[in-house]
């Protein structure tokens, strides 16, 4: 797992917007309405795609050489950089909704005591798993 990835992206401009394609990463297909948004969306899509590949245990391919890529009419190529450490941290600390099932009588008691289920579950899981801090560094 590397900290930095740089991949070529092909930007295709049409009257209704810009579509972006990463030749080395099938399925990574952001789009945008203008070029500023296109670069921002390309970077975010690249980070998200690589993060998903890392989580799934897939190998990250080597980027193609720009000279090996062909452009059509309305196309341009740009190298997009994904700096992964802060993105991984953000994704690993993202809150997730989970559905839990408890008996009704326990829910009634908890409501009377104004229990914060999210906080309580997080603290209980940390204790159960022996986690001492709340950072995502355990997964990097």
C-alpha positions in Angstrom: 0.0 0.0 0.0 1.5 3.3 -1.1 0.9 6.8 0.1 0.8 8.4 -3.3 -0.7 7.3 -6.6 -0.6 9.3 -9.9 -2.7 8.2 -12.8 -3.5 9.6 -16.2 -7.1 10.7 -16.8 -8.7 11.5 -20.1 -11.1 14.4 -20.0 -13.7 14.5 -22.7 -15.5 17.8 -23.2 -19.0 18.0 -24.6 -21.5 20.8 -24.7 -23.4 19.3 -21.6 -20.3 18.7 -19.5 -17.1 16.8 -19.0 -16.7 13.0 -18.6 -13.5 11.6 -17.1 -12.0 8.2 -17.7 -9.0 6.6 -16.0 -7.7 4.1 -18.6 -6.0 2.0 -15.9 -9.0 1.9 -13.5 -12.1 0.5 -15.2 -15.2 1.8 -13.4 -13.6 5.0 -12.2 -15.8 7.4 -14.3 -16.4 10.8 -12.7 -18.0 13.7 -14.6 -18.4 17.4 -14.1 -19.9 20.5 -15.5 -16.7 22.6 -15.8 -13.0 22.0 -15.8 -12.4 23.2 -12.2 -15.0 20.7 -10.9 -13.6 18.0 -13.2 -10.2 18.1 -11.6 -11.7 18.1 -8.1 -14.1 15.2 -9.0 -11.3 13.3 -10.7 -9.1 13.5 -7.6 -11.9 12.4 -5.3 -13.0 9.6 -7.6 -9.4 8.4 -7.9 -8.9 8.4 -4.1 -12.2 6.6 -3.5 -11.5 4.0 -6.2 -8.0 3.2 -4.9 -9.3 3.1 -1.3 -12.0 0.6 -2.3 -9.4 -1.5 -4.1 -7.2 -1.5 -1.0 -10.1 -2.5 1.2 -11.0 -5.3 -1.2 -7.3 -6.5 -1.3 -7.0 -5.9 -5.0 -3.6 -5.0 -6.5 -3.3 -1.4 -7.7 -2.1 -1.4 -11.4 0.8 0.6 -12.6 -0.2 3.8 -14.4 0.0 3.9 -18.2 2.6 6.1 -19.8 1.0 9.2 -21.2 2.7 8.6 -24.5 0.8 5.2 -24.9 -2.6 6.9 -24.6 -4.7 8.0 -27.5 -7.0 11.0 -27.4 -10.0 11.6 -29.5 -11.6 14.9 -30.6 -12.4 17.0 -27.5 -10.1 14.9 -25.3 -7.2 16.0 -23.1 -5.0 14.1 -20.7 -4.0 15.2 -17.2 -2.1 13.4 -14.4 -4.2 13.1 -11.3 -2.5 12.7 -7.9 -4.1 10.8 -5.0 -2.4 11.5 -1.6 -3.9 8.7 0.4 -3.0 9.1 4.1 -5.5 11.9 4.9 -8.2 10.3 2.7 -7.8 6.9 4.4 -8.1 8.6 7.8 -11.2 10.4 6.7 -12.8 7.3 5.3 -12.0 5.1 8.3 -13.4 7.7 10.7 -16.6 8.2 8.7 -19.6 7.4 10.8 -21.6 4.4 9.8 -25.3 3.6 10.5 -25.9 0.2 12.1 -29.2 -1.3 13.0 -29.3 -3.0 16.4 -32.0 -5.0 18.0 -32.8 -4.8 21.7 -35.8 -5.8 23.8 -38.5 -3.1 24.1 -38.3 -2.9 27.9 -34.6 -2.1 27.6 -35.3 0.6 25.1 -37.9 2.2 27.5 -35.4 2.2 30.3 -32.7 3.7 28.1 -35.0 6.5 26.9 -35.9 7.4 30.5 -32.2 7.7 31.2 -31.5 9.6 27.9 -28.9 7.1 26.8 -27.0 8.1 23.7 -27.0 4.7 21.8 -24.2 5.7 19.4 -21.8 6.8 22.1 -22.6 3.9 24.3 -22.1 1.4 21.5 -18.8 3.0 20.4 -17.4 2.9 24.0 -18.6 -0.7 24.5 -17.0 -1.8 21.2 -13.7 -0.1 22.1 -13.7 -1.8 25.5 -14.6 -5.2 24.0 -12.0 -4.9 21.3 -9.3 -3.4 23.6 -9.0 -0.2 21.6 -7.5 2.6 23.6 -7.8 5.5 21.2 -10.3 6.6 18.6 -8.0 7.0 15.6 -8.1 5.0 12.5 -4.4 4.2 12.6 -5.1 0.6 13.5 -5.9 -0.1 9.9 -3.1 1.7 8.1 
